[in-house]
Amino acid sequence: MTAFVEVKQEVFDPSVCLSQFTGRIGDEGAVVSFTGRARGQTKDGLPINALVLESYRGVTLASMQQIAADAHAKFAITASHVIHRAGRIKPLEAIVFVATASPHRRAAFEAADYLMDRLKTEAVFWKREEHANGSAWIEPTDADRSDVARW
């Protein structure tokens, strides 16, 4: 099992991350990746100036490492890479990158989906959207909790 987990303050390029990931793995037949980007509007349609993700680095990293370890225990994947931004994120910048590898596609797809569901609801971050009218804290939605409950 190879699980890489990172919390980054700086902007990253998901295409470079995917290239590095595929360069580290063996002859797995399936590689799945997902990139989440910061939205440009709130759910109410207000333009977002920035998404701010606060973290307590040690606790945040430990929560992400546990989620990755659980994915490796649950699915037949050989490698994973999870990157999550913290700090001030501008609209359309990458927030999260997940890549998984396995001998066959189903495990890679399911593991990536599982990782995202768990990261969205359980990784230790405090999220705030900043917009022209001020700012608002963001919590996981009922749909997010429903997504993670299916696993």
Backbone as JSON Lines, residues from 0, in Angstrom:
{"i":0,"aa":"M","n":[0.83,-1.18,0.0],"ca":[0.0,0.0,0.0],"c":[0.87,1.24,0.0]}
{"i":1,"aa":"T","n":[0.58,2.15,-0.9],"ca":[1.26,3.43,-0.96],"c":[0.21,4.52,-0.91]}
{"i":2,"aa":"A","n":[0.19,5.25,0.19],"ca":[-0.76,6.34,0.35],"c":[0.02,7.62,0.64]}
{"i":3,"aa":"F","n":[-0.09,8.61,-0.24],"ca":[0.51,9.92,-0.03],"c":[-0.62,10.88,0.33]}
{"i":4,"aa":"V","n":[-0.42,11.64,1.4],"ca":[-1.42,12.61,1.85],"c":[-0.7,13.92,2.15]}
{"i":5,"aa":"E","n":[-1.22,15.01,1.59],"ca":[-0.58,16.31,1.78],"c":[-1.61,17.39,2.05]}
{"i":6,"aa":"V","n":[-1.24,18.35,2.89],"ca":[-1.99,19.59,3.05],"c":[-1.08,20.68,2.52]}
{"i":7,"aa":"K","n":[-1.57,21.45,1.55],"ca":[-0.75,22.48,0.9],"c":[-1.37,23.85,1.11]}
{"i":8,"aa":"Q","n":[-0.53,24.82,1.36],"ca":[-0.96,26.21,1.44],"c":[-0.91,26.88,0.07]}
{"i":9,"aa":"E","n":[-0.07,26.36,-0.81],"ca":[0.16,27.01,-2.09],"c":[-0.67,26.37,-3.21]}
{"i":10,"aa":"V","n":[-0.84,27.13,-4.28],"ca":[-1.54,26.65,-5.48],"c":[-0.78,25.45,-6.03]}
{"i":11,"aa":"F","n":[-1.52,24.45,-6.52],"ca":[-0.88,23.3,-7.17],"c":[-1.56,23.01,-8.5]}
{"i":12,"aa":"D","n":[-0.83,22.33,-9.36],"ca":[-1.33,21.99,-10.69],"c":[-1.72,20.51,-10.69]}
{"i":13,"aa":"P","n":[-3.03,20.2,-10.78],"ca":[-3.48,18.82,-10.75],"c":[-2.88,17.95,-11.87]}
{"i":14,"aa":"S","n":[-2.62,18.54,-13.03],"ca":[-2.05,17.74,-14.12],"c":[-0.63,17.29,-13.78]}
{"i":15,"aa":"V","n":[0.13,18.14,-13.11],"ca":[1.47,17.76,-12.67],"c":[1.37,16.67,-11.6]}
{"i":16,"aa":"C","n":[0.42,16.83,-10.68],"ca":[0.23,15.84,-9.62],"c":[-0.12,14.47,-10.21]}
{"i":17,"aa":"L","n":[-1.0,14.46,-11.21],"ca":[-1.38,13.19,-11.85],"c":[-0.19,12.57,-12.56]}
{"i":18,"aa":"S","n":[0.6,13.37,-13.24],"ca":[1.79,12.86,-13.92],"c":[2.78,12.26,-12.92]}
{"i":19,"aa":"Q","n":[2.98,12.94,-11.81],"ca":[3.88,12.42,-10.77],"c":[3.34,11.12,-10.18]}
{"i":20,"aa":"F","n":[2.02,11.07,-9.97],"ca":[1.4,9.87,-9.42],"c":[1.6,8.69,-10.36]}
{"i":21,"aa":"T","n":[1.31,8.87,-11.63],"ca":[1.44,7.76,-12.58],"c":[2.91,7.35,-12.74]}
{"i":22,"aa":"G","n":[3.82,8.27,-12.53],"ca":[5.25,7.94,-12.57],"c":[5.72,7.11,-11.4]}
{"i":23,"aa":"R","n":[4.98,7.14,-10.3],"ca":[5.37,6.39,-9.09],"c":[4.77,4.99,-9.02]}
{"i":24,"aa":"I","n":[3.69,4.75,-9.77],"ca":[3.02,3.46,-9.64],"c":[3.63,2.44,-10.61]}
{"i":25,"aa":"G","n":[3.18,1.2,-10.46],"ca":[3.67,0.12,-11.32],"c":[2.83,-0.03,-12.56]}
{"i":26,"aa":"D","n":[2.44,-1.28,-12.82],"ca":[1.71,-1.58,-14.05],"c":[0.2,-1.72,-13.85]}
{"i":27,"aa":"E","n":[-0.34,-1.02,-12.85],"ca":[-1.77,-1.06,-12.63],"c":[-2.51,-0.67,-13.9]}
{"i":28,"aa":"G","n":[-3.64,-1.34,-14.13],"ca":[-4.43,-1.08,-15.33],"c":[-5.39,0.08,-15.19]}
{"i":29,"aa":"A","n":[-5.59,0.59,-13.97],"ca":[-6.56,1.66,-13.77],"c":[-5.97,2.77,-12.91]}
{"i":30,"aa":"V","n":[-6.15,3.98,-13.38],"ca":[-5.81,5.18,-12.62],"c":[-7.01,6.1,-12.73]}
{"i":31,"aa":"V","n":[-7.51,6.54,-11.59],"ca":[-8.64,7.46,-11.55],"c":[-8.19,8.69,-10.77]}
{"i":32,"aa":"S","n":[-8.57,9.87,-11.27],"ca":[-8.25,11.08,-10.52],"c":[-9.46,12.0,-10.49]}
{"i":33,"aa":"F","n":[-9.48,12.83,-9.47],"ca":[-10.54,13.83,-9.3],"c":[-9.88,15.11,-8.83]}
{"i":34,"aa":"T","n":[-10.33,16.23,-9.38],"ca":[-9.89,17.53,-8.92],"c":[-11.12,18.35,-8.55]}
{"i":35,"aa":"G","n":[-11.13,18.87,-7.34],"ca":[-12.19,19.78,-6.91],"c":[-11.65,21.19,-6.97]}
{"i":36,"aa":"R","n":[-12.46,22.12,-7.5],"ca":[-12.05,23.51,-7.63],"c":[-12.97,24.42,-6.83]}
{"i":37,"aa":"A","n":[-12.45,25.54,-6.42],"ca":[-13.25,26.53,-5.68],"c":[-14.28,27.14,-6.62]}
{"i":38,"aa":"R","n":[-15.51,27.19,-6.14],"ca":[-16.6,27.8,-6.91],"c":[-16.43,29.32,-6.96]}
{"i":39,"aa":"G","n":[-17.05,29.92,-7.96],"ca":[-17.01,31.37,-8.11],"c":[-18.22,32.07,-7.54]}
{"i":40,"aa":"Q","n":[-19.26,31.27,-7.15],"ca":[-20.48,31.86,-6.6],"c":[-20.97,31.06,-5.4]}
{"i":41,"aa":"T","n":[-21.62,31.76,-4.48],"ca":[-22.25,31.09,-3.35],"c":[-23.49,30.36,-3.86]}
{"i":42,"aa":"K","n":[-24.11,29.55,-3.02],"ca":[-25.35,28.87,-3.41],"c":[-26.47,29.87,-3.72]}
{"i":43,"aa":"D","n":[-26.35,31.08,-3.16],"ca":[-27.34,32.13,-3.42],"c":[-26.98,33.0,-4.61]}
{"i":44,"aa":"G","n":[-25.89,32.68,-5.3],"ca":[-25.51,33.41,-6.5],"c":[-24.59,34.61,-6.3]}
{"i":45,"aa":"L","n":[-24.13,34.84,-5.07],"ca":[-23.2,35.95,-4.84],"c":[-21.81,35.57,-5.33]}
{"i":46,"aa":"P","n":[-21.09,36.48,-5.98],"ca":[-19.71,36.18,-6.37],"c":[-18.83,35.96,-5.14]}
{"i":47,"aa":"I","n":[-18.03,34.93,-5.19],"ca":[-17.12,34.61,-4.09],"c":[-15.75,35.23,-4.37]}
{"i":48,"aa":"N","n":[-15.22,35.95,-3.39],"ca":[-13.87,36.51,-3.5],"c":[-12.82,35.45,-3.2]}
{"i":49,"aa":"A","n":[-13.1,34.63,-2.19],"ca":[-12.15,33.58,-1.8],"c":[-12.85,32.56,-0.91]}
{"i":50,"aa":"L","n":[-12.32,31.37,-0.93],"ca":[-12.69,30.32,0.01],"c":[-11.51,30.2,0.97]}
{"i":51,"aa":"V","n":[-11.78,30.26,2.25],"ca":[-10.72,30.17,3.24],"c":[-10.89,28.87,4.0]}
{"i":52,"aa":"L","n":[-9.86,28.04,3.98],"ca":[-9.88,26.77,4.71],"c":[-8.85,26.86,5.83]}
{"i":53,"aa":"E","n":[-9.36,26.85,7.05],"ca":[-8.49,26.86,8.21],"c":[-8.28,25.43,8.66]}
{"i":54,"aa":"S","n":[-7.08,25.17,9.17],"ca":[-6.77,23.82,9.63],"c":[-5.82,23.89,10.81]}
{"i":55,"aa":"Y","n":[-5.81,22.83,11.55],"ca":[-4.8,22.6,12.57],"c":[-3.95,21.49,12.0]}
{"i":56,"aa":"R","n":[-2.82,21.83,11.4],"ca":[-2.08,20.96,10.5],"c":[-1.95,19.52,10.97]}
{"i":57,"aa":"G","n":[-1.5,19.29,12.18],"ca":[-1.31,17.92,12.67],"c":[-2.61,17.13,12.71]}
{"i":58,"aa":"V","n":[-3.66,17.75,13.21],"ca":[-4.96,17.09,13.32],"c":[-5.56,16.88,11.94]}
{"i":59,"aa":"T","n":[-5.46,17.89,11.1],"ca":[-6.0,17.79,9.74],"c":[-5.31,16.68,8.97]}
{"i":60,"aa":"L","n":[-3.99,16.66,9.01],"ca":[-3.23,15.64,8.3],"c":[-3.55,14.25,8.83]}
{"i":61,"aa":"A","n":[-3.65,14.1,10.13],"ca":[-3.99,12.8,10.73],"c":[-5.37,12.34,10.27]}
{"i":62,"aa":"S","n":[-6.34,13.25,10.19],"ca":[-7.68,12.86,9.74],"c":[-7.64,12.39,8.29]}
{"i":63,"aa":"M","n":[-6.87,13.07,7.46],"ca":[-6.75,12.68,6.05],"c":[-6.01,11.35,5.89]}
{"i":64,"aa":"Q","n":[-4.98,11.15,6.69],"ca":[-4.24,9.88,6.63],"c":[-5.12,8.71,7.03]}
{"i":65,"aa":"Q","n":[-5.98,8.9,8.02],"ca":[-6.9,7.83,8.43],"c":[-7.89,7.51,7.31]}
{"i":66,"aa":"I","n":[-8.4,8.54,6.68],"ca":[-9.34,8.34,5.57],"c":[-8.66,7.55,4.44]}
{"i":67,"aa":"A","n":[-7.43,7.9,4.11],"ca":[-6.69,7.18,3.06],"c":[-6.43,5.73,3.47]}
{"i":68,"aa":"A","n":[-6.04,5.52,4.72],"ca":[-5.81,4.15,5.2],"c":[-7.09,3.33,5.13]}
{"i":69,"aa":"D","n":[-8.21,3.93,5.47],"ca":[-9.49,3.23,5.39],"c":[-9.83,2.86,3.94]}
{"i":70,"aa":"A","n":[-9.52,3.76,3.01],"ca":[-9.77,3.47,1.58],"c":[-8.94,2.28,1.12]}
{"i":71,"aa":"H","n":[-7.7,2.23,1.55],"ca":[-6.83,1.1,1.17],"c":[-7.31,-0.2,1.79]}
{"i":72,"aa":"A","n":[-7.86,-0.13,2.98],"ca":[-8.38,-1.34,3.63],"c":[-9.68,-1.82,2.98]}
{"i":73,"aa":"K","n":[-10.46,-0.9,2.47],"ca":[-11.8,-1.22,1.95],"c":[-11.78,-1.63,0.48]}
{"i":74,"aa":"F","n":[-10.86,-1.08,-0.32],"ca":[-10.85,-1.3,-1.75],"c":[-9.51,-1.88,-2.19]}
{"i":75,"aa":"A","n":[-9.52,-2.61,-3.29],"ca":[-8.3,-3.25,-3.81],"c":[-7.48,-2.26,-4.63]}
{"i":76,"aa":"I","n":[-7.04,-1.2,-3.95],"ca":[-6.18,-0.23,-4.62],"c":[-4.75,-0.43,-4.15]}
{"i":77,"aa":"T","n":[-3.82,-0.1,-5.02],"ca":[-2.4,-0.26,-4.69],"c":[-1.75,1.05,-4.3]}
{"i":78,"aa":"A","n":[-2.35,2.18,-4.72],"ca":[-1.75,3.48,-4.43],"c":[-2.84,4.55,-4.41]}
{"i":79,"aa":"S","n":[-2.57,5.58,-3.64],"ca":[-3.46,6.75,-3.64],"c":[-2.63,7.99,-3.34]}
{"i":80,"aa":"H","n":[-3.14,9.12,-3.8],"ca":[-2.51,10.41,-3.5],"c":[-3.63,11.39,-3.24]}
{"i":81,"aa":"V","n":[-3.6,12.03,-2.08],"ca":[-4.6,13.02,-1.69],"c":[-3.87,14.31,-1.35]}
{"i":82,"aa":"I","n":[-4.29,15.38,-2.01],"ca":[-3.79,16.72,-1.71],"c":[-5.0,17.58,-1.36]}
{"i":83,"aa":"H","n":[-4.91,18.32,-0.27],"ca":[-5.99,19.24,0.08],"c":[-5.36,20.58,0.4]}
{"i":84,"aa":"R","n":[-5.91,21.63,-0.17],"ca":[-5.44,22.97,0.11],"c":[-5.94,23.43,1.46]}
{"i":85,"aa":"A","n":[-5.21,24.33,2.04],"ca":[-5.63,25.09,3.22],"c":[-5.24,26.54,2.93]}
{"i":86,"aa":"G","n":[-5.8,27.45,3.69],"ca":[-5.49,28.86,3.47],"c":[-6.52,29.53,2.58]}
{"i":87,"aa":"R","n":[-6.1,30.6,1.94],"ca":[-6.98,31.41,1.09],"c":[-6.91,30.9,-0.35]}
{"i":88,"aa":"I","n":[-8.07,30.53,-0.89],"ca":[-8.16,29.93,-2.21],"c":[-9.05,30.79,-3.09]}
{"i":89,"aa":"K","n":[-8.55,31.17,-4.24],"ca":[-9.32,32.0,-5.18],"c":[-10.25,31.1,-6.01]}
{"i":90,"aa":"P","n":[-11.34,31.69,-6.53],"ca":[-12.24,30.9,-7.38],"c":[-11.48,30.22,-8.53]}
{"i":91,"aa":"L","n":[-11.87,28.98,-8.78],"ca":[-11.35,28.11,-9.82],"c":[-9.99,27.5,-9.53]}
{"i":92,"aa":"E","n":[-9.36,27.87,-8.4],"ca":[-8.13,27.17,-8.02],"c":[-8.49,25.8,-7.48]}
{"i":93,"aa":"A","n":[-7.58,24.86,-7.65],"ca":[-7.79,23.51,-7.14],"c":[-7.8,23.53,-5.61]}
{"i":94,"aa":"I","n":[-8.79,22.85,-5.05],"ca":[-8.88,22.69,-3.59],"c":[-8.38,21.31,-3.19]}
{"i":95,"aa":"V","n":[-8.79,20.31,-3.96],"ca":[-8.49,18.94,-3.6],"c":[-8.13,18.14,-4.85]}
{"i":96,"aa":"F","n":[-7.2,17.22,-4.7],"ca":[-6.81,16.3,-5.75],"c":[-6.76,14.91,-5.13]}
{"i":97,"aa":"V","n":[-7.4,13.98,-5.79],"ca":[-7.38,12.58,-5.35],"c":[-7.04,11.72,-6.56]}
{"i":98,"aa":"A","n":[-6.09,10.82,-6.39],"ca":[-5.78,9.84,-7.43],"c":[-5.68,8.46,-6.78]}
{"i":99,"aa":"T","n":[-6.18,7.47,-7.48],"ca":[-6.11,6.08,-7.01],"c":[-5.66,5.19,-8.16]}
{"i":100,"aa":"A","n":[-5.0,4.09,-7.82],"ca":[-4.56,3.12,-8.82],"c":[-4.91,1.73,-8.33]}
{"i":101,"aa":"S","n":[-5.29,0.89,-9.27],"ca":[-5.61,-0.5,-8.96],"c":[-5.48,-1.33,-10.23]}
{"i":102,"aa":"P","n":[-5.45,-2.66,-10.07],"ca":[-5.36,-3.51,-11.26],"c":[-6.58,-3.36,-12.17]}
{"i":103,"aa":"H","n":[-7.74,-3.06,-11.6],"ca":[-8.98,-2.97,-12.38],"c":[-9.72,-1.69,-12.03]}
{"i":104,"aa":"R","n":[-10.54,-1.19,-12.96],"ca":[-11.16,0.13,-12.84],"c":[-12.12,0.29,-11.67]}
{"i":105,"aa":"R","n":[-12.94,-0.71,-11.39],"ca":[-13.99,-0.54,-10.39],"c":[-13.42,-0.1,-9.04]}
{"i":106,"aa":"A","n":[-12.39,-0.78,-8.58],"ca":[-11.8,-0.43,-7.28],"c":[-11.24,0.99,-7.3]}
{"i":107,"aa":"A","n":[-10.6,1.39,-8.4],"ca":[-10.03,2.73,-8.48],"c":[-11.13,3.8,-8.45]}
{"i":108,"aa":"F","n":[-12.21,3.58,-9.21],"ca":[-13.33,4.53,-9.2],"c":[-13.97,4.61,-7.81]}
{"i":109,"aa":"E","n":[-14.28,3.46,-7.24],"ca":[-14.96,3.45,-5.94],"c":[-14.09,4.06,-4.85]}
{"i":110,"aa":"A","n":[-12.81,3.77,-4.86],"ca":[-11.92,4.33,-3.84],"c":[-11.83,5.84,-3.96]}
{"i":111,"aa":"A","n":[-11.74,6.36,-5.18],"ca":[-11.68,7.81,-5.37],"c":[-12.98,8.47,-4.88]}
{"i":112,"aa":"D","n":[-14.11,7.85,-5.2],"ca":[-15.41,8.37,-4.77],"c":[-15.51,8.35,-3.24]}
{"i":113,"aa":"Y","n":[-15.12,7.24,-2.65],"ca":[-15.11,7.08,-1.19],"c":[-14.22,8.14,-0.53]}
{"i":114,"aa":"L","n":[-13.01,8.32,-1.06],"ca":[-12.1,9.31,-0.5],"c":[-12.73,10.7,-0.52]}
{"i":115,"aa":"M","n":[-13.34,11.07,-1.63],"ca":[-13.94,12.4,-1.73],"c":[-15.12,12.55,-0.76]}
{"i":116,"aa":"D","n":[-15.97,11.53,-0.66],"ca":[-17.09,11.61,0.28],"c":[-16.6,11.8,1.71]}
{"i":117,"aa":"R","n":[-15.59,11.05,2.09],"ca":[-15.06,11.15,3.46],"c":[-14.32,12.47,3.68]}
{"i":118,"aa":"L","n":[-13.53,12.89,2.7],"ca":[-12.8,14.16,2.85],"c":[-13.77,15.32,3.02]}
{"i":119,"aa":"K","n":[-14.83,15.3,2.25],"ca":[-15.82,16.39,2.28],"c":[-16.48,16.53,3.66]}
{"i":120,"aa":"T","n":[-16.71,15.42,4.32],"ca":[-17.45,15.46,5.57],"c":[-16.59,15.28,6.83]}
{"i":121,"aa":"E","n":[-15.42,14.63,6.7],"ca":[-14.68,14.24,7.9],"c":[-13.28,14.82,8.05]}
{"i":122,"aa":"A","n":[-12.68,15.28,6.97],"ca":[-11.35,15.88,7.11],"c":[-11.5,17.15,7.96]}
{"i":123,"aa":"V","n":[-10.56,17.38,8.84],"ca":[-10.68,18.47,9.81],"c":[-10.23,19.79,9.18]}
{"i":124,"aa":"F","n":[-11.22,20.5,8.64],"ca":[-11.04,21.85,8.08],"c":[-12.22,22.69,8.54]}
{"i":125,"aa":"W","n":[-11.99,23.99,8.64],"ca":[-13.06,24.95,8.87],"c":[-13.11,25.81,7.62]}
{"i":126,"aa":"K","n":[-14.27,25.84,6.95],"ca":[-14.4,26.48,5.64],"c":[-15.27,27.73,5.73]}
{"i":127,"aa":"R","n":[-14.79,28.77,5.06],"ca":[-15.51,30.04,5.05],"c":[-15.44,30.64,3.65]}
{"i":128,"aa":"E","n":[-16.59,31.07,3.15],"ca":[-16.64,31.79,1.87],"c":[-16.63,33.28,2.16]}
{"i":129,"aa":"E","n":[-15.78,34.01,1.44],"ca":[-15.74,35.46,1.55],"c":[-16.36,36.05,0.28]}
{"i":130,"aa":"H","n":[-17.29,36.99,0.47],"ca":[-17.95,37.63,-0.66],"c":[-18.19,39.1,-0.32]}
{"i":131,"aa":"A","n":[-18.78,39.83,-1.26],"ca":[-18.97,41.28,-1.1],"c":[-19.8,41.63,0.14]}
{"i":132,"aa":"N","n":[-20.71,40.76,0.55],"ca":[-21.56,41.03,1.71],"c":[-20.97,40.55,3.02]}
{"i":133,"aa":"G","n":[-19.75,40.07,3.01],"ca":[-19.11,39.57,4.23],"c":[-18.57,38.18,4.03]}
{"i":134,"aa":"S","n":[-18.86,37.31,4.98],"ca":[-18.38,35.93,4.87],"c":[-19.37,35.0,5.56]}
{"i":135,"aa":"A","n":[-19.28,33.72,5.21],"ca":[-20.17,32.72,5.79],"c":[-19.41,31.41,5.95]}
{"i":136,"aa":"W","n":[-19.59,30.78,7.11],"ca":[-19.0,29.47,7.35],"c":[-19.77,28.42,6.56]}
{"i":137,"aa":"I","n":[-19.08,27.4,6.12],"ca":[-19.68,26.33,5.32],"c":[-19.58,25.02,6.11]}
{"i":138,"aa":"E","n":[-20.68,24.34,6.19],"ca":[-20.74,23.03,6.86],"c":[-21.14,21.97,5.84]}
{"i":139,"aa":"P","n":[-20.82,20.7,6.09],"ca":[-21.32,19.65,5.2],"c":[-22.85,19.68,5.16]}
{"i":140,"aa":"T","n":[-23.39,19.41,3.98],"ca":[-24.84,19.43,3.8],"c":[-25.44,18.05,4.11]}
{"i":141,"aa":"D","n":[-26.76,17.99,4.14],"ca":[-27.42,16.69,4.3],"c":[-27.04,15.76,3.16]}
{"i":142,"aa":"A","n":[-26.93,16.29,1.95],"ca":[-26.52,15.47,0.8],"c":[-25.11,14.92,0.99]}
{"i":143,"aa":"D","n":[-24.2,15.74,1.54],"ca":[-22.84,15.27,1.82],"c":[-22.86,14.12,2.82]}
{"i":144,"aa":"R","n":[-23.66,14.28,3.88],"ca":[-23.75,13.22,4.91],"c":[-24.39,11.97,4.33]}
{"i":145,"aa":"S","n":[-25.36,12.13,3.44],"ca":[-25.99,10.99,2.79],"c":[-25.0,10.27,1.89]}
{"i":146,"aa":"D","n":[-24.17,11.02,1.19],"ca":[-23.16,10.41,0.32],"c":[-22.2,9.54,1.12]}
{"i":147,"aa":"V","n":[-21.74,10.03,2.25],"ca":[-20.77,9.27,3.04],"c":[-21.45,8.08,3.74]}
{"i":148,"aa":"A","n":[-22.73,8.2,4.05],"ca":[-23.45,7.11,4.75],"c":[-23.6,5.86,3.88]}
{"i":149,"aa":"R","n":[-23.54,6.02,2.58],"ca":[-23.72,4.85,1.69],"c":[-22.56,3.87,1.77]}
{"i":150,"aa":"W","n":[-21.42,4.32,2.29],"ca":[-20.27,3.43,2.38],"c":[-20.34,2.59,3.64]}
